[in-house]
Amino acid sequence: MTSLTASFAKEQPHINTALAEATEALPSSVVHIARYVLGHGGKRLRPLLTVFTARLFGYASDDIYSLAAAMEMFHVATLLHDDVMDNAELRRGQTATHKQYGVTEAILTGDALLAKGNQLIASFGDPRLTEAASDAILRTTAGEIMEIANQGKYLPNLMTYQDIIEGKTAWMIRTSCRVGALRAGVSDELVNLAAEYGYNLGMAFQVVDDILDFAPSSQTGKPKGGDLREGKLTPPIFFYIESLPQAERGQFLAKFSGMSFSEEELAGTVEAIHRQSCDKSWNLADTFLLKAREALTGMTKARQDSPQRVILAELIDHVRNRNA
């Protein structure tokens, strides 16, 4: 068992306990739905990052699990809203919450989780934590709106894509590390390095996720080509478009903007993207992972013997090598 796997196994039960306690404190009308969505599991990456970052800097109190639970509640709330917008059938192999309980109920449960997460944050009495959490929620919302606004659009570079994933994925992961460092009471320099580590880890995480959208379903356990169906200009699609001759590019963009690929066209294009354009996308992910590693080096100069240093380094490798 790697130190990362062992640490996940050690810390997840504490996080789950804090989540269960927070869930039971919700209004009775949403408790059963919150239990359902939070009970679906997941890696608990964001709360784990809060715990690992705080422990790296020597913070020993168990109240860190309550802070970590808030970060997971924020994340799960965004998943509830995402699934409604995407009309998703499944989430983590289970019936999506809005399919199980209804759209209105799912949205309002997401709102309740956001409120409860903010209440947990506020209970620490540190305005820096409250500001960080509010900023993360705001940026996540902005990223989701930007993604919807650019659906089906082809842009000449990946700057807008990076703005989108910064909001919808990276900023919450950044904030998970940032609040752990803030709670540990370290210097502004170390707080900023922790945030930089989380930001670049989050950016890479989303790029890898978008690459895996074109991997075989036998590898990921998910249908292939969802981003192509939905008109999302991710790096594999962008680099594929760039590789096309001008005439073919025009035909592709017409289908892409109208999200009108036939199933046969979709299957062939997914295979072509997987073969031809994922290497450049991996290079983009590696750029962010290198920056995460550099930030981690700065964070841990005086903490070479910390087990969390090893864990956070292994997490960089985990993001690079994950297959689902």
HELIX and SHEET records of a PDB file:
HELIX    1   1 SER A    3  GLU A   24  1                                  22    
HELIX    2   2 SER A   28  LEU A   38  1                                  11    
HELIX    3   3 LEU A   45  LEU A   56  1                                  12    
HELIX    4   4 ILE A   64  ASP A   86  1                                  23    
HELIX    5   5 THR A   97  TYR A  101  1                                   5    
HELIX    6   6 VAL A  103  ALA A  122  1                                  20    
HELIX    7   7 PRO A  127  ALA A  149  1                                  23    
HELIX    8   8 MET A  159  ILE A  165  1                                   7    
HELIX    9   9 GLU A  166  ALA A  170  3                                   5    
HELIX   10  10 TRP A  171  ALA A  184  1                                  14    
HELIX   11  11 ASP A  188  LEU A  212  1                                  25    
HELIX   12  12 SER A  217  THR A  220  1                                   4    
HELIX   13  13 GLY A  226  ARG A  229  1                                   4    
HELIX   14  14 PRO A  235  SER A  243  1                                   9    
HELIX   15  15 GLN A  246  GLY A  258  1                                  13    
HELIX   16  16 GLU A  263  GLN A  276  1                                  14    
HELIX   17  17 CYS A  278  MET A  299  1                                  22    
HELIX   18  18 PRO A  307  ASN A  321  1                                  15    
SHEET    1   A 2 LEU A  90  ARG A  91  0                                        
SHEET    2   A 2 GLN A  94  THR A  95 -1                                        
END                                                                             
